[in-house]
Amino acid sequence: MSKLSTALWLPLLLIAIPWVQEVIDQLVFGGTWNLPMTPGGSIAGVLTAPFSHGGFGHLLSNTLWFVPLSILVLVKSRRDYLAVWIGVLVMAIPVWLLWPRGSHGLSGVIYGLLGYLLLIGWLEKRPFPVLLSLGCLLAYGGMLPTLVPFLSPAGVSWIGHASGFAGGVLAALAIHREAPAR
């Protein structure tokens, strides 16, 4: 399967999971079946939270950011995409253990993808990754203020955004460190 083909179908397959969950939630459970990461809850919440949303508006908003950012990382490398997901999930563990409120949604992954994309070009110093980083900074830089608690809208988990962003940065650092010298 080609890199471009994977870059297109994998994000669509992954985003189908929360859409199916939300449809079932709304039709069967009246919007009460959420799978958040909650303090003192099961660690399974770290894995289920990205696929649980607080309604179709929340999910649509996350879909519009998740799909293009996923495609951009996947065009570069499937391994890098997996590294971002792992980084985001690892960085969610301290939030799950220490943060007093629960959260859910794909925004942690979205910010992880953005953190990776913003840093990888500067680390690799090659034309394509640098253009990717600059393009993402211009197109998505407006998302960065929500990493700061007092600039994040009420009810939005800024800590989920920040931990996801840190996971993406860690993924970029790990990918760069692992790459052979050029």
Protein Blocks (a to p, Z undefined) as FASTA:
>chain_A
ZZklmmmmmmmmmmmmmmmmmmmmmmmnnopaccbddehiafklmmmmmmpcebjklmmm
mmmmmmmmmmmmmmmomklmmmmmmmmmmmmmmmmmmmmbdcedjklmmmmmmmmmmmmm
mmnopaklmmmmmmmmmmmmmmmmmmpmklpcghiafklmmmmmmmmmmmmmmmmmmpcc
ZZ
